[in-house]
Amino acid sequence: MTIESNTIGRVVSANVSERKGVRKTAVPSAEAVLDRGLLGDAHAGDWHRQVSLLAIESIERMRTAGADVGPGDFAENLTISGLDLIALPLGSRLDVGSARLEVSQHGKVCHDHCDIYRQVGDCVMPREGIFCVVTQAGTVAPGDVVTVRALGDGTFHRSSAEETR
């Protein structure tokens, strides 16, 4: 899928957890806090992985492989439909509900295999999940539109998030 500015997706689920290392629970809406992450989520903080996103299409592939999984089970904050998230260059800016996010990282290293990996021998989050910083506070809820506001140049520098405020 080719990603362009103004490409639109949707929020399927907003998810938070009070502890790291556990599946997240769906919430009716989540408050994105400027340069912190989602209010009440254990992964929120002063770093570059404030909000995690995973496509529902990735979750569906895991279901096809035999995993009993759904939104939030990969510890993603936002489950998104209709966007090839991993194709978004670093630095891309997204309008999600009334919040604005900037893509800061693709995937992650999975040091300890999670329950899902042990169940089916694979996990998509390390390859297909993305991480963002919050550059404009706002509310995010299922059904909200996700708009690719601008494509990044493939780089992310913490200072770039401050310049978009």
TANORHU-V180903 format. One record per residue. N is the residue number from 0. SS is DSSP state (@ for helix, = for strand, . for the rest). NEAR is the number of other C-alpha atoms within 10 Angstrom. D_FIRST is the distance of its C-alpha to the first C-alpha in whole Angstrom. Layout:
N:SS:NEAR:D_FIRST ; N:SS:NEAR:D_FIRST
//
This chain:
0:.:7:0 ; 1:.:8:4 ; 2:.:16:6 ; 3:.:13:10 ; 4:.:14:13 ; 5:.:14:14 ; 6:.:15:11 ; 7:=:18:13 ; 8:=:20:13 ; 9:=:21:16 ; 10:=:22:18 ; 11:=:20:19 ; 12:=:26:22 ; 13:=:26:24 ; 14:=:27:26 ; 15:=:27:29 ; 16:.:22:31 ; 17:.:13:35 ; 18:.:12:34 ; 19:.:12:32 ; 20:.:12:31 ; 21:.:16:31 ; 22:.:19:29 ; 23:.:23:28 ; 24:=:17:30 ; 25:=:21:28 ; 26:=:15:30 ; 27:.:10:30 ; 28:.:17:29 ; 29:=:24:28 ; 30:=:17:30 ; 31:=:28:28 ; 32:=:20:31 ; 33:.:21:30 ; 34:.:24:30 ; 35:.:21:30 ; 36:=:29:28 ; 37:=:30:28 ; 38:.:17:32 ; 39:.:14:34 ; 40:.:20:31 ; 41:.:17:32 ; 42:.:24:29 ; 43:.:22:30 ; 44:.:17:32 ; 45:.:11:32 ; 46:.:14:30 ; 47:.:22:26 ; 48:.:21:25 ; 49:.:25:26 ; 50:=:27:23 ; 51:=:27:21 ; 52:=:27:17 ; 53:=:29:16 ; 54:=:27:13 ; 55:@:20:15 ; 56:@:15:13 ; 57:@:19:14 ; 58:@:24:18 ; 59:@:16:17 ; 60:@:12:17 ; 61:@:20:20 ; 62:@:14:22 ; 63:@:9:21 ; 64:.:12:22 ; 65:.:12:25 ; 66:.:19:25 ; 67:.:14:27 ; 68:.:13:25 ; 69:.:15:23 ; 70:.:24:22 ; 71:.:23:24 ; 72:.:19:25 ; 73:.:25:23 ; 74:.:23:25 ; 75:.:27:22 ; 76:.:30:23 ; 77:=:29:20 ; 78:=:28:18 ; 79:=:28:15 ; 80:=:21:13 ; 81:.:15:10 ; 82:.:22:8 ; 83:.:17:7 ; 84:@:21:10 ; 85:@:20:10 ; 86:@:13:8 ; 87:.:23:10 ; 88:.:21:13 ; 89:.:22:17 ; 90:.:24:18 ; 91:.:21:16 ; 92:=:26:18 ; 93:=:26:17 ; 94:=:22:19 ; 95:=:26:20 ; 96:.:21:23 ; 97:.:16:25 ; 98:=:19:25 ; 99:=:26:23 ; 100:=:28:21 ; 101:=:29:20 ; 102:=:30:18 ; 103:=:28:20 ; 104:=:21:19 ; 105:=:22:17 ; 106:.:17:18 ; 107:.:14:22 ; 108:.:8:25 ; 109:.:11:26 ; 110:.:7:30 ; 111:.:7:31 ; 112:.:12:29 ; 113:.:15:29 ; 114:@:15:30 ; 115:@:17:27 ; 116:@:14:27 ; 117:@:11:30 ; 118:@:13:29 ; 119:@:14:27 ; 120:.:13:27 ; 121:.:16:23 ; 122:.:21:22 ; 123:.:17:18 ; 124:@:22:19 ; 125:@:15:20 ; 126:@:15:16 ; 127:@:19:14 ; 128:.:22:16 ; 129:=:25:16 ; 130:=:24:19 ; 131:=:28:21 ; 132:=:31:24 ; 133:=:29:25 ; 134:=:25:26 ; 135:=:21:27 ; 136:.:19:29 ; 137:=:18:28 ; 138:=:17:28 ; 139:=:26:25 ; 140:.:22:25 ; 141:.:20:23 ; 142:.:15:22 ; 143:.:19:21 ; 144:=:20:18 ; 145:=:24:16 ; 146:=:20:15 ; 147:=:23:14 ; 148:=:19:17 ; 149:=:18:16 ; 150:.:19:14 ; 151:.:17:16 ; 152:.:11:18 ; 153:.:13:17 ; 154:.:13:20 ; 155:.:19:22 ; 156:.:11:26 ; 157:@:13:28 ; 158:@:8:29 ; 159:@:14:26 ; 160:@:23:26 ; 161:@:14:30 ; 162:@:8:29 ; 163:.:13:27 ; 164:.:12:29
//
